[in-house]
Amino acid sequence: MSVVQVIKNYVVKMITESEPGYKIMLMDKETTSFVSVVLGMSEVMRQEVYMFERLDQTSSGENMSYLKCLVYIRPTRENVDLLVRELQKPRYGNYYIYFSNVVSKSDVKLLAEADEQEVVREVQELYADYQALSPHLFSLNMPIHSQGLKWASGALQRTVQGVAAVLFSLQVLPSIRYQNNSEMARVLAENIRQTILNESSLYNSPDAEGNTLLLILDRRDDPVTPLLHQWTYEAMVHELLGVASGRVSLAHVAGVADDLKEVVMSPTQDEFYAQSMYLNYGRLGRPSRT
């Protein structure tokens, strides 16, 4: 089970299910990062994707009705409102809309009412609502999770959506266990359980329920791990330079070339990184003897 491959499959599904011809991908800030970590933009463009746009940065420009528009966004209130405005004055010929998670019927109704010119050809849910950093690691890019001993505003809902999307996309129906002395862990476990029950129809595989365990722990009860220093290549790059969303920023380094101001550190796009990320840094940097 590889979350990287799942996101790749979803992107390919979006591109191939639309009609042949040049397309544009319209995404939000988060879905843009979901795609860029697992697929190089040049790789996507080889599949008839003409260019990429951000939904929150679009402006009324020239009409490009000869292009098809693949919309890949999170089902947030802001995104739905922006998409409604886009459909009221469509710039592209056809729209294929893919939400990264479960979308409410009321939001679908709003989009249908806005589509007076009948340019929408498809509306689907794909459950690609997380950033796949490596085959067995994903992130939701949430800088703030808690306020004191409680979930921060909006953090609980986003965490439930992200974890549920992983379970739905992998077709995994787990047993849920949580840390008993953590109120935050208990609330998260109960909300994920309820979401799975509400959306049980999304499991279309008879093998979904198996020997899978979702274990929810509270990092505040682990004072040791933050003090440890790993000696792998991946850990040293993260500690010395910092890795955010699979990228290393070198913009602060004097004299660095423009094409190196931001370097992608993804095992799916960098063969050296994929081979070296878990190797001992001291051994990796030692010159070989001939």
Residue pairs with C-beta under 8 A, 6 or more apart in sequence:
1 170
1 172
2 132
2 135
2 136
3 130
3 132
3 135
3 136
3 137
3 138
3 166
3 169
3 170
4 38
4 132
4 134
4 135
4 267
4 268
5 135
6 128
6 132
6 169
6 170
7 34
7 35
7 38
7 128
7 132
8 38
8 39
8 268
10 98
10 126
10 127
10 128
10 169
11 35
11 38
11 39
11 44
11 72
11 128
12 47
13 126
14 25
14 70
14 72
14 96
14 98
14 126
15 23
15 44
15 47
15 48
15 49
15 70
16 47
17 96
17 122
18 68
18 70
18 94
18 96
18 121
18 122
19 68
19 94
19 121
20 48
21 48
21 67
21 68
22 48
22 49
22 50
22 66
22 67
22 68
23 48
23 49
23 50
23 67
23 68
23 69
23 70
24 49
24 50
24 51
24 52
24 53
24 64
24 67
24 68
24 69
24 70
24 92
25 35
25 44
25 49
25 51
25 52
25 53
25 69
25 70
25 72
26 53
26 54
26 55
26 58
26 69
26 70
26 71
26 72
26 73
26 86
27 35
27 52
27 53
27 54
27 55
27 71
27 72
27 73
28 54
28 55
28 56
28 73
28 74
28 76
28 79
29 54
29 56
30 74
30 100
30 131
30 141
31 72
31 73
31 74
31 100
31 128
32 52
32 54
33 131
33 141
33 245
34 100
34 128
34 129
34 130
34 131
34 132
35 44
35 72
36 246
36 264
37 131
37 132
37 133
37 245
37 246
37 266
37 268
38 132
38 266
38 268
39 268
39 269
40 264
40 269
41 52
49 70
50 67
55 71
55 73
55 79
55 82
55 83
55 86
56 78
56 82
58 82
58 86
60 89
60 91
61 91
62 91
63 91
64 91
64 92
64 93
65 90
65 91
65 92
65 93
66 93
67 92
67 93
68 92
68 93
68 94
68 95
68 96
69 91
69 92
69 93
69 94
69 95
69 96
70 96
70 98
71 83
71 95
71 96
71 97
71 98
72 98
72 100
72 126
72 128
73 79
73 83
73 97
73 98
73 99
73 100
74 99
74 100
74 101
74 129
75 99
75 100
75 101
75 102
75 103
75 104
75 107
80 103
80 107
80 110
80 111
83 97
83 111
83 114
84 110
84 111
84 114
85 114
87 95
87 111
87 114
87 115
87 117
87 119
87 120
88 114
88 116
90 117
90 119
92 119
93 119
94 119
94 120
94 121
95 119
95 120
95 121
95 122
96 120
96 121
96 122
97 111
97 120
97 122
97 123
97 124
98 122
98 124
98 125
98 126
99 123
99 124
99 125
99 126
100 126
100 127
100 128
100 129
100 165
101 125
101 127
101 129
101 161
101 164
101 165
102 125
102 127
102 161
102 199
103 125
108 123
111 120
111 123
112 120
126 169
127 165
127 168
127 169
127 202
128 165
128 169
129 161
129 162
129 165
130 138
130 139
130 140
130 162
130 165
130 166
131 138
131 139
131 140
131 141
131 245
131 246
132 138
133 139
133 246
133 266
134 267
134 277
135 267
138 162
138 166
139 245
140 158
140 159
140 162
141 245
142 155
142 158
142 159
144 152
144 155
145 151
145 152
145 155
145 159
146 152
146 155
146 184
147 153
149 183
149 184
150 183
150 184
151 159
151 184
151 187
151 188
156 187
156 188
156 191
159 188
160 188
160 191
160 192
160 195
163 188
163 192
163 214
164 192
164 195
164 196
164 199
166 172
167 173
167 174
167 192
167 196
167 214
168 199
168 202
168 203
171 203
171 204
171 205
171 207
171 208
172 208
172 210
172 212
173 196
173 203
173 208
173 209
173 210
173 212
174 212
174 213
174 214
175 212
175 213
175 214
176 189
176 192
176 193
176 213
176 214
176 216
177 189
177 213
177 214
177 215
177 216
178 185
178 186
178 188
178 189
178 215
178 216
178 217
179 185
179 216
179 217
179 218
179 221
180 186
181 218
181 221
182 217
182 218
182 220
182 221
184 218
185 216
185 217
185 218
188 216
189 214
189 216
192 214
203 209
219 225
229 235
229 239
230 236
230 239
231 280
231 281
231 282
232 277
232 278
232 279
232 280
232 281
233 273
233 276
233 277
233 278
233 279
233 281
233 284
234 243
234 265
234 273
234 277
234 278
235 281
236 281
237 243
237 248
237 265
241 248
241 249
241 250
242 248
242 249
243 265
246 264
246 265
246 266
247 262
247 263
247 264
247 265
248 262
248 263
248 265
249 261
249 262
250 256
250 260
250 261
250 262
250 263
251 261
251 262
264 270
265 273
266 273
267 273
267 274
267 277
268 274
276 284
